[in-house]
Amino acid sequence: MTQPSLYWNPSSRDWTAEATGAVVAVPAFAGELIIDPGAVAEASRDFGRIVSRRPRAVLRPRTVDDVAKAVEFCHDHRIPLAPQGTGHMTHGQRLVEAGLAIDVTALDTVHGQGPDEVDVDAGVLWSDLLTVLANAGRRFAGALTGYVTISVGGTLSAGGIGPDYKYGAQIDSVARIQIVTGRGEVKWASETEHPDLFDAALGGIGQVGVITRAVLKLAPVPTAVRSWVLPYTDSAAAFRAMREVNRRGALDELFCIIAPPGALAPTPTFLVHVGLHEYGAGSASEDLLDDLDPQGPVQEARLDYVAHVTRYSALMDQWRAEGWDERHKPWFDVWHNDAQIDGFVTETLGRMTAEDWSLPHGKGFVLLHPHRAGAFHRPRLRLPREHPDGLVWLFDVLNSSPADPEPGYAENMLVRNTNWLNAARAVGGVSYPIGSQRHTPDDWRHHYGDTWSDVVRAKMLYDPARILTPGPGINAAVS
């Protein structure tokens, strides 16, 4: 099918199919530039269903050259643009008003795989990639997020946090990336080639370019994963157990789901999940759980690797089939250092309402992810100050609204998030900006702290027109 010619009208700042003397021809693309109302409407929302911003058109590229042509054109004409993956952020981070949305999921090729690395397009879904790798006896060397039906490029733009507490974020297991800068230049970046761009793009929320391809580090796939869920009704005992698991380092996975009061006990129950990757026929040592002192029956499972890492994705896919996508999801996500996490979590849980716990429908999670601070190496993912041998903790309240929320639900939750973040910052906490926060320019300057000058320098070098990914509001903070 031949795509109709489109033009850019500088006076109306919109695309048009009418050729007049006032318009500028849009480059020819191997993929599609779409102004269909349905596609534009879909590109105007994200998973949070709180913020809506309507682009003028959607590009579904077939090649990286398509992306480069589009970005260069937008740079020249000062058209804002944003790359879009599966849209799993919740407060408009991927959205662009009156500009161009680039559907990166259209780039979905696995280009090559060896024993130590795999080369993939940014639109490849982790859920597809992990199966391809497992069939070849390999796995991604870093952590996989709890929900894996999301794009590689999307998580590399955010950071990507999973239960593999020894290895940092997903961006810490990336060898190289291909990126189209805000000038429309295609560059490869790594720790040795354009290292400033590498640092600025990974975890950089789309501020210096569109990630189009990534070379990811690999490791052997386990023959099976043996896992346990240890319940604690006393928060101090739960934190003590998680710190002990980290100290020993014998287990491979560690995270915690916090169940609401009344679900399993009168008070919140800390369900500490630990996992061991098995290789070969050997069974796990029976002393792995010694002195962890769970306060209830321990659940145990042994699954193949793919079934293990997709178990919560299956649950969330079921929720999505039941209409979860359309609910408001005002997620709260914050990092804390080891000294402050116990008090902050305990105090926050004590203030949480049924709505915060996603009750009565139950379609939400409250999570804790402890990680070794020294495993994180990419500077755009901001963390609390902590000794490299210490722990940093990600605390998430991933709640969702009722199917028919009361008026004011979303606004009340956004106010809650502001208040919680202010309380977290007062004791050294740092936002993980995948959630629902109304960050002001001052908030972004505070967020990046003593690295703010690096953020501005990279922005001026790689996106001088400040067209890239306006949704988070970082563009407005750069002056």
C-alpha positions as CSV (number, residue, x, y, z in Angstrom):
1,M,0.0,0.0,0.0
2,T,1.4,3.4,-1.0
3,Q,1.3,5.9,1.9
4,P,-0.2,9.3,1.0
5,S,2.2,12.2,1.1
6,L,2.2,14.3,4.2
7,Y,3.4,17.8,4.9
8,W,4.2,19.9,7.9
9,N,2.4,23.3,8.1
10,P,4.6,25.6,10.2
11,S,1.9,28.1,10.8
12,S,-0.7,25.7,12.2
13,R,2.0,23.4,13.5
14,D,0.3,20.3,12.2
15,W,0.6,17.7,9.6
16,T,-1.5,18.0,6.5
17,A,-2.1,16.0,3.2
18,E,-2.7,19.3,1.3
19,A,0.3,20.6,-0.7
20,T,0.4,24.4,-0.6
21,G,3.2,26.9,-0.7
22,A,3.1,27.2,3.0
23,V,3.9,23.6,3.9
24,V,7.1,21.6,4.1
25,A,7.3,18.1,2.7
26,V,7.9,15.3,5.3
27,P,10.7,12.9,4.5
28,A,9.8,9.6,2.9
29,F,9.8,6.7,5.4
30,A,10.1,3.0,4.8
31,G,7.6,2.7,7.7
32,E,4.4,4.6,8.2
33,L,3.6,8.1,9.4
34,I,0.1,7.9,10.7
35,I,-2.5,10.6,11.4
36,D,-5.3,8.2,11.9
37,P,-7.4,9.3,14.9
38,G,-7.4,5.8,16.4
39,A,-3.6,5.5,16.4
40,V,-3.2,9.1,17.7
41,A,-5.7,8.5,20.5
42,E,-3.8,5.3,21.6
43,A,-0.5,7.3,21.6
44,S,-2.1,10.0,23.8
45,R,-2.3,7.8,26.9
46,D,-0.2,5.6,29.1
47,F,-0.7,2.9,31.7
48,G,-1.6,5.3,34.5
49,R,-4.7,6.6,32.7
50,I,-4.2,9.9,34.6
51,V,-2.5,12.1,32.1
52,S,-3.5,12.5,28.4
53,R,-1.5,14.4,25.8
54,R,-2.4,14.1,22.1
55,P,0.4,14.0,19.5
56,R,-0.3,15.2,15.9
57,A,1.0,11.9,14.3
58,V,2.5,8.5,15.1
59,L,5.6,7.1,13.3
60,R,5.9,3.4,13.0
61,P,9.4,3.1,11.8
62,R,10.7,0.1,9.8
63,T,14.4,1.0,10.2
64,V,16.7,3.2,12.3
65,D,17.0,5.5,9.3
66,D,13.3,6.2,9.6
67,V,13.8,7.3,13.2
68,A,16.8,9.4,12.2
69,K,14.9,11.2,9.4
70,A,12.0,11.9,11.8
71,V,14.2,13.2,14.6
72,E,16.2,15.4,12.2
73,F,13.0,16.8,10.7
74,C,11.6,17.5,14.2
75,H,14.8,19.1,15.3
76,D,14.8,21.4,12.2
77,H,11.2,22.5,12.8
78,R,11.2,22.4,16.6
79,I,8.5,19.7,16.7
80,P,8.4,17.9,20.1
81,L,8.7,14.1,19.9
82,A,8.7,11.1,22.2
83,P,9.6,7.5,21.7
84,Q,6.9,5.1,22.9
85,G,7.3,1.5,24.0
86,T,4.5,-0.4,25.7
87,G,3.7,2.7,27.8
88,H,4.2,1.1,31.3
89,M,4.9,4.4,33.0
90,T,2.0,6.1,34.8
91,H,2.2,9.9,34.6
92,G,2.7,10.9,31.0
93,Q,6.4,10.3,30.7
94,R,6.0,8.9,27.2
95,L,3.4,11.4,26.0
96,V,3.8,14.4,23.7
97,E,1.4,17.2,23.1
98,A,1.0,18.4,19.5
99,G,4.1,16.6,18.3
100,L,5.3,13.2,17.0
101,A,5.1,9.9,18.8
102,I,7.5,7.3,17.6
103,D,6.2,3.7,18.1
104,V,9.5,2.0,18.9
105,T,7.8,-1.4,19.3
106,A,7.7,-1.5,15.5
107,L,11.5,-2.2,15.7
108,D,11.4,-5.8,17.0
109,T,14.3,-7.8,15.4
110,V,16.8,-9.9,17.2
111,H,19.9,-9.2,15.2
112,G,22.4,-11.7,16.6
113,Q,23.1,-13.8,19.6
114,G,26.3,-15.4,21.0
115,P,27.2,-17.0,24.3
116,D,27.9,-13.7,26.0
117,E,25.8,-11.1,24.2
118,V,22.6,-10.6,22.3
119,D,21.9,-7.7,19.8
120,V,18.2,-6.7,19.8
121,D,16.0,-3.8,18.6
122,A,14.7,-1.6,21.3
123,G,11.1,-2.6,20.5
124,V,11.7,-6.3,21.3
125,L,9.6,-7.4,24.3
126,W,11.5,-8.9,27.3
127,S,8.8,-11.6,27.3
128,D,9.7,-12.7,23.8
129,L,13.5,-12.3,24.3
130,L,13.7,-14.4,27.5
131,T,12.0,-17.3,25.7
132,V,14.4,-17.0,22.7
133,L,17.4,-16.9,25.0
134,A,16.2,-19.8,27.2
135,N,15.8,-22.0,24.2
136,A,19.5,-21.4,23.5
137,G,20.5,-22.0,27.1
138,R,21.1,-18.4,27.9
139,R,19.4,-15.6,29.9
140,F,19.8,-11.8,30.3
141,A,22.6,-11.4,32.8
142,G,20.8,-8.7,34.7
143,A,17.5,-8.6,36.5
144,L,14.1,-9.0,34.8
145,T,11.3,-6.8,36.0
146,G,8.2,-8.4,37.6
147,Y,6.2,-7.7,34.5
148,V,8.1,-8.7,31.3
149,T,5.6,-7.8,28.5
150,I,7.4,-4.5,28.1
151,S,10.0,-3.3,25.6
152,V,13.8,-3.5,26.0
153,G,14.2,0.2,25.1
154,G,11.5,1.3,27.6
155,T,13.2,-0.3,30.6
156,L,16.7,0.8,29.5
157,S,15.3,4.4,29.4
158,A,14.0,4.0,33.0
159,G,16.5,1.7,34.7
160,G,14.7,-1.6,35.1
161,I,14.6,-3.2,38.6
162,G,14.1,-6.8,39.4
163,P,14.8,-9.4,42.2
164,D,18.5,-10.1,41.3
165,Y,19.8,-8.0,44.2
166,K,23.5,-8.5,43.4
167,Y,23.5,-7.0,39.9
168,G,22.0,-3.5,40.0
169,A,19.5,-2.4,37.4
170,Q,19.0,-3.7,33.9
171,I,21.0,-0.8,32.6
172,D,24.1,-2.2,34.4
173,S,24.1,-5.3,32.2
174,V,24.1,-3.4,28.8
175,A,27.3,-3.6,26.6
176,R,26.3,-1.1,23.9
177,I,23.3,0.9,22.7
178,Q,22.4,2.4,19.3
179,I,20.8,5.8,19.8
180,V,19.4,8.5,17.5
181,T,20.3,11.8,19.2
182,G,18.1,14.8,19.2
183,R,19.9,16.1,16.1
184,G,19.0,13.0,14.2
185,E,22.5,11.4,14.3
186,V,22.7,7.7,14.7
187,K,25.5,6.7,17.2
188,W,26.7,3.6,19.0
189,A,27.6,4.2,22.6
190,S,29.3,2.2,25.3
191,E,31.7,2.7,28.1
192,T,34.5,3.3,25.6
193,E,32.6,4.9,22.6
194,H,30.7,8.1,23.3
195,P,30.7,7.2,27.1
196,D,29.0,10.4,28.0
197,L,26.1,9.5,25.7
198,F,26.0,6.0,27.1
199,D,25.7,7.4,30.6
200,A,23.2,10.0,29.7
201,A,20.9,7.6,27.8
202,L,20.7,4.6,30.1
203,G,18.2,5.5,32.8
204,G,17.9,9.0,31.3
205,I,14.2,9.0,30.5
206,G,14.6,9.7,26.8
207,Q,16.3,13.1,27.2
208,V,19.2,12.7,24.8
209,G,17.9,10.4,22.1
210,V,15.8,7.5,21.0
211,I,17.3,4.1,21.9
212,T,16.8,2.0,18.9
213,R,19.0,-1.1,19.5
214,A,20.9,-2.6,22.4
215,V,23.6,-5.3,23.0
216,L,22.8,-7.0,26.2
217,K,25.1,-9.2,28.4
218,L,24.1,-12.9,28.8
219,A,24.6,-15.6,31.3
220,P,23.7,-19.4,31.4
221,V,20.1,-20.1,32.0
222,P,19.4,-22.1,35.2
223,T,18.0,-25.6,34.8
224,A,15.4,-24.6,37.4
225,V,14.7,-21.9,40.0
226,R,13.8,-23.0,43.5
227,S,11.9,-20.4,45.5
228,W,10.5,-19.8,48.9
229,V,8.0,-17.2,50.3
230,L,8.7,-16.4,54.0
231,P,6.0,-14.6,55.9
232,Y,6.6,-12.0,58.7
233,T,4.0,-10.1,60.6
234,D,6.7,-8.1,62.4
235,S,8.4,-5.6,60.1
236,A,11.6,-5.7,62.1
237,A,11.9,-9.4,61.7
238,A,11.3,-9.1,57.9
239,F,14.0,-6.5,57.5
240,R,16.4,-8.5,59.6
241,A,15.8,-11.6,57.4
242,M,16.3,-9.6,54.1
243,R,19.5,-8.1,55.4
244,E,20.7,-11.6,56.4
245,V,20.0,-13.0,53.0
246,N,22.0,-10.2,51.4
247,R,24.9,-10.7,53.9
248,R,25.2,-14.4,53.1
249,G,24.8,-13.9,49.3
250,A,24.0,-17.6,48.8
251,L,20.6,-17.0,47.3
252,D,20.1,-15.4,43.9
253,E,16.8,-13.5,44.2
254,L,15.3,-11.4,47.0
255,F,12.3,-9.1,47.2
256,C,9.2,-8.6,49.3
257,I,5.5,-8.2,48.7
258,I,3.6,-6.6,51.5
259,A,0.1,-7.9,52.0
260,P,-2.5,-5.5,53.4
261,P,-3.8,-5.8,57.0
262,G,-6.7,-8.3,57.2
263,A,-5.5,-10.4,54.2
264,L,-3.3,-12.8,56.1
265,A,-3.1,-11.2,59.6
266,P,-4.5,-8.2,61.4
267,T,-1.3,-6.2,60.5
268,P,0.5,-6.0,57.2
269,T,2.3,-9.2,56.3
270,F,5.8,-9.1,54.7
271,L,6.1,-11.9,52.2
272,V,9.8,-12.2,51.6
273,H,10.5,-14.0,48.3
274,V,13.9,-15.6,47.9
275,G,15.1,-17.7,45.0
276,L,18.0,-20.0,44.1
277,H,19.1,-20.6,40.5
278,E,19.9,-24.3,40.1
279,Y,22.4,-25.5,37.5
280,G,22.6,-29.3,36.8
281,A,21.0,-31.9,39.0
282,G,22.2,-30.8,42.4
283,S,19.6,-29.9,45.0
284,A,19.7,-26.8,47.1
285,S,21.4,-26.9,50.5
286,E,18.8,-27.3,53.2
287,D,20.5,-24.7,55.4
288,L,19.8,-21.7,53.1
289,L,16.9,-20.6,55.3
290,D,18.5,-21.2,58.7
291,D,18.0,-18.5,61.2
292,L,15.7,-16.5,59.0
293,D,12.9,-17.3,61.4
294,P,9.7,-16.9,59.3
295,Q,6.6,-16.2,61.2
296,G,4.2,-18.5,59.4
297,P,4.1,-21.4,56.9
298,V,6.8,-21.2,54.2
299,Q,5.7,-21.7,50.6
300,E,8.1,-23.5,48.3
301,A,8.2,-24.0,44.6
302,R,10.5,-25.3,41.9
303,L,9.9,-24.1,38.3
304,D,11.8,-23.8,35.1
305,Y,13.3,-20.4,34.5
306,V,10.8,-19.0,32.1
307,A,7.8,-20.1,34.2
308,H,9.5,-18.6,37.3
309,V,10.2,-15.2,35.8
310,T,6.8,-14.8,34.1
311,R,4.6,-15.9,37.1
312,Y,3.6,-12.4,38.0
313,S,3.3,-11.3,34.4
314,A,0.6,-14.0,34.0
315,L,-1.3,-12.6,36.9
316,M,-1.1,-9.0,35.5
317,D,-2.1,-10.2,32.1
318,Q,-5.2,-11.7,33.6
319,W,-5.9,-8.4,35.3
320,R,-5.5,-6.6,32.0
321,A,-8.0,-8.9,30.4
322,E,-10.4,-7.9,33.2
323,G,-10.0,-4.2,32.5
324,W,-7.0,-3.2,34.6
325,D,-5.6,-1.1,31.9
326,E,-8.5,1.4,32.2
327,R,-8.1,2.0,35.9
328,H,-6.2,4.9,37.3
329,K,-2.8,3.7,38.5
330,P,-1.1,6.5,40.6
331,W,2.1,4.6,41.4
332,F,4.5,5.7,44.0
333,D,8.2,4.7,43.8
334,V,11.0,5.8,45.9
335,W,14.6,4.7,46.8
336,H,15.9,4.8,50.4
337,N,19.2,4.1,52.0
338,D,19.5,1.3,54.5
339,A,19.4,3.4,57.6
340,Q,16.0,5.0,56.7
341,I,14.0,2.3,55.0
342,D,12.6,0.6,58.1
343,G,11.1,3.7,59.6
344,F,9.8,5.1,56.3
345,V,8.0,1.9,55.3
346,T,6.6,1.3,58.8
347,E,5.3,4.9,59.0
348,T,3.9,4.8,55.5
349,L,2.1,1.5,56.0
350,G,0.5,2.9,59.1
351,R,-1.0,5.8,57.1
352,M,-2.2,3.7,54.2
353,T,-5.9,3.6,53.4
354,A,-7.9,0.9,51.7
355,E,-7.5,2.8,48.4
356,D,-3.7,2.8,48.9
357,W,-3.8,-1.0,49.3
358,S,-6.0,-1.3,46.1
359,L,-8.9,-2.6,48.2
360,P,-11.4,-4.2,47.9
361,H,-10.5,-5.3,44.4
362,G,-6.9,-6.2,45.2
363,K,-5.4,-5.3,41.8
364,G,-2.2,-3.8,43.1
365,F,1.1,-4.5,44.8
366,V,3.2,-3.0,47.6
367,L,6.8,-4.0,47.1
368,L,10.3,-3.8,48.6
369,H,13.4,-4.4,46.5
370,P,16.7,-4.4,48.5
371,H,19.8,-4.1,46.3
372,R,23.5,-3.9,46.8
373,A,24.5,-0.2,46.3
374,G,27.8,-1.0,44.7
375,A,26.2,-2.9,41.9
376,F,24.8,0.3,40.3
377,H,27.1,2.1,37.9
378,R,24.9,4.3,35.5
379,P,24.7,7.8,36.8
380,R,21.3,8.9,35.5
381,L,19.5,6.4,37.7
382,R,19.6,8.4,40.9
383,L,20.0,6.6,44.2
384,P,20.4,7.6,47.9
385,R,23.9,8.1,49.2
386,E,25.1,4.8,50.5
387,H,28.4,3.0,51.0
388,P,29.0,0.5,48.1
389,D,28.9,-2.3,50.6
390,G,25.5,-1.2,51.9
391,L,21.9,-1.6,50.6
392,V,19.6,0.7,48.8
393,W,15.9,-0.1,48.9
394,L,13.2,0.5,46.3
395,F,9.7,0.9,47.9
396,D,6.7,0.8,45.5
397,V,3.0,1.3,46.2
398,L,1.6,0.2,42.8
399,N,-2.1,0.8,43.5
400,S,-5.0,1.0,41.1
401,S,-8.4,2.6,41.4
402,P,-11.8,0.9,41.5
403,A,-13.3,0.4,38.1
404,D,-15.6,3.4,38.8
405,P,-13.6,5.7,41.2
406,E,-15.0,8.6,43.1
407,P,-14.5,12.0,41.6
408,G,-11.2,13.4,42.7
409,Y,-9.5,10.0,43.1
410,A,-6.6,10.7,40.9
411,E,-6.0,14.2,42.3
412,N,-6.1,12.9,45.9
413,M,-3.6,10.2,45.0
414,L,-1.2,12.7,43.3
415,V,-1.4,14.9,46.4
416,R,-0.6,11.8,48.5
417,N,2.4,11.0,46.3
418,T,3.7,14.5,46.7
419,N,3.4,14.3,50.4
420,W,5.1,10.9,50.6
421,L,7.9,12.0,48.3
422,N,8.5,15.1,50.4
423,A,8.7,12.9,53.5
424,A,11.1,10.6,51.8
425,R,13.3,13.4,50.6
426,A,13.5,14.8,54.1
427,V,15.4,11.6,55.1
428,G,17.5,11.2,51.9
429,G,15.0,9.3,49.7
430,V,15.1,9.7,45.9
431,S,12.3,9.3,43.4
432,Y,12.4,6.4,40.9
433,P,10.6,8.4,38.1
434,I,8.4,5.7,36.6
435,G,5.5,6.6,38.8
436,S,3.0,9.4,39.2
437,Q,4.7,12.6,40.4
438,R,4.2,16.2,39.3
439,H,7.8,17.1,39.2
440,T,8.5,20.9,38.9
441,P,11.8,22.2,37.4
442,D,13.1,22.6,40.9
443,D,12.2,19.0,41.7
444,W,14.3,17.8,38.7
445,R,17.2,19.9,39.8
446,H,16.9,18.5,43.3
447,H,16.5,15.0,41.9
448,Y,19.8,15.1,39.9
449,G,21.6,17.0,42.6
450,D,25.3,17.4,42.0
451,T,25.0,15.7,38.6
452,W,22.6,18.4,37.3
453,S,25.3,20.2,35.4
454,D,26.0,16.8,33.6
455,V,22.3,16.5,32.7
456,V,22.3,20.1,31.2
457,R,25.6,19.6,29.4
458,A,24.3,16.3,27.7
459,K,21.0,17.9,26.9
460,M,22.6,20.9,25.2
461,L,25.0,18.6,23.2
462,Y,22.6,15.9,22.1
463,D,19.2,17.7,22.2
464,P,19.9,21.4,21.7
465,A,16.4,22.1,20.4
466,R,14.9,20.5,23.5
467,I,12.4,18.5,21.5
468,L,12.9,15.1,23.1
469,T,10.5,13.4,25.5
470,P,8.8,16.4,27.1
471,G,6.5,14.4,29.2
472,P,8.6,14.2,32.4
473,G,9.1,18.0,32.4
474,I,12.9,17.9,32.4
475,N,13.1,20.2,29.3
476,A,11.5,23.0,31.2
477,A,14.2,22.7,33.9
478,V,17.0,23.0,31.4
479,S,17.8,26.7,30.8
